Structure formats: structure tokens, C-alpha cells
Amino acid sequence: MPFQRKDLLGLEDLTRSEIEEILDTARPMLEVFSRPVKKYPTLRGRIMVNLFYEPSTRTRTSFELAAKALSADVVNIAVSTSSVTKGESLADTAHTLEALGADWIVLRHSSSGAPAWLARRVRAGVINAGDGSHEHPTQGLLDLFTLRQRKGRIEGLRVGIVGDVLHSRVARSDIWGLTKLGAQVVLIGPPTLVPPGIERILDKNPVHAAEPPITVAYDLKEVLPVLDAVVVLRLQLERQKRGLFPSVEEYSRLYRLDSERLREWGAKPDLVVMHPGPANLGLEISEELANSDRSAIREQVRNGVAVRMAVLYLLAGGTVTG
């Protein structure tokens, strides 16, 4: 059945089969990296606009490379030098871009819900590139793709998400994606950085499993031995001003990952370590571990292009065959 959506707003909205279709479509997209000319003609004549109200390097560049690999034209809007500084609203900006022929608007915004709000007001497709602390769906998809690539499956895995869960849109997309594909999620961090009751996030869309799909732990050392993979979140240092943890040194002592700790704390030999980037090296993860064989961080960056190619292809009406 064709992927029948105009927009990609979050993994909460997608079914398991839709998520799997995106992941299956991304697999052949990886072949673009081995081609002498890294392009397919699939979206020739289409226009994608990157509209980022927050700074970004990885996500914006990844979307640009994905669109160009499918032969679409790309327009990058620098909000700091656009008419937004003169008071132009998000809707006005989007309508202007749509009138100029945009087929998709890739939106990053500090307000949770901004992409969904925009999608109801424009004919162009809207792709959420991160909204407030709500979701970052393509990051969640590339995490799923990378984990499935490393482990061969998602079903039955136990995945830890460590750090500032409270403010992380990546964590929320990972939670939705992992649980819909049958993994168990363990949220780990200081009590002040793990939202109370977040283990009940699935209540409106329950996942039927023998064990609770989401659990919370505050002691990384205690739960590390049972994990098959761990997603280390960026510690948002700007939050330290609000006193949500005593000090970065104390946080690092309890939650930083490095190879020595993995050995001492009994991590599985095949534990996969992931990070959405950019990492505070030495604080939440050591540079040595980030560059080790356990780490899938570089694969995540490469896979991000293939996953975003798949998203654009399917939103354009493509289907997976075979």
C-alpha cells in the first residue's frame, strides 16, 4: 500500500508498518554513496525548502544532501537574514515559499507543535526537523535504521536512553519508534531530567507487550548490564542555569560513558552506543568511546541522509516493491 501522507510530523502519528516502510526504503538509498555520481533522477523538478528557526548543521545538511541526491532543487532560508526579522510570521513565510513553488518545507522551530500548525495551513508537505521538546522524527528513524543495521532487528531489544530526557525531542521520537517496533526502553538520568510519568506516554496508544515497554531508572551502573544499546543524549548545558543538576562534574561522574566504565559496570560485549550529536565529548561520552567499534555515531550521520531520502521519496508517492 502506498505511503499516503502529505507530511511527516512525528513518529507518534505513524503506524508500525509505515515506520518499517521508511526503513525498508532507506536500505537501497544507501547505494547512492557507492555511485560515481551520487544522484538519482527521482525528484527532478521538485523543490525542498529548509526553513530553520534554530541553529543546525547535521540535520539541515543531511536534508540538503538527501534532496540533492534525489535531484530535487534545494533552497536554504537563513531566518536571521530573512523577512522574519521584520516581523513576518511563520504562516506568511510559508505561503510565500509555497507561492514560489516549494513542494516540501523542512521546518525546525523552537515551539512544540509548529510543524503541525503549519501543515494545516499550506498545501506543501511539511517535514518536522525538530520542534521544541516535542519530536525529531527523522532522527528517530535514523536511530531505528542504524540499530536494525547493527543488530539485525528491533523487536525484543532493550534500549537505554541516557541524559536530559526532559528537554529531548530525540528521546520522544526514539521512544515512539522503538516501542512500536517491539523494543523495551529504559529512560535513565537524574530525577530532575526524567519527566514524572513519562513511562505512561503510551497510554493513549498502548503497546501490547509481556513486559512494560517503558521503564525509568536513575542508576546507570545498575541497569547497564541488561541493555543491548544505549542512546546518549546531549546534555543541554544551557539548562544548568535552572539548577536541574548539581554540577556538570557530578552529572559526568554518574552518567558519562567510556570504555573503562562499560567494562567495570558489566556492559554486554556487543552493546551498541549511539548519540544524536553534537556530543559534549568528555562530559556525557568520552572521545575514545565515541570513536570506538561499539559506537554507531558515524553510521548515524551517514544513515541520516539515506533515511531522509526515503522520507522524501515516499512523501512524493513512491512505494517499496519486492
Buried (B, 14 or more C-beta within 10 A) or exposed (E): EEBEBEBBBBBBBBEEEBBBBBBBBBBBBBEBEEEEEEEBEBBEEBBBBBBBBBEBEBBBBBBBBBBBBBBBBBBBBEBEEBEBEEEEEBEEBBBBBBEEEBBBBBBBBEEBBBBBBBBEEBEBBBBBBBBBBBBBBBBBBBBBBBBBBBBEEBEEBBBBBBBBBBBBBBBBBBBBBBBBBBBBBBBBBBEBBBBEEBBEBBEEEEBEBEEBBBBBBBEBEEBBEBBBBBBBBBBBEEBBEEEBBEEBEEBBEBBBBBBEBBEEBEBBEEBBBBBBBEBBBEBBBBEEBBEBEBBBBEBBBBBBBBBBBBBBBBBBEBEBEE
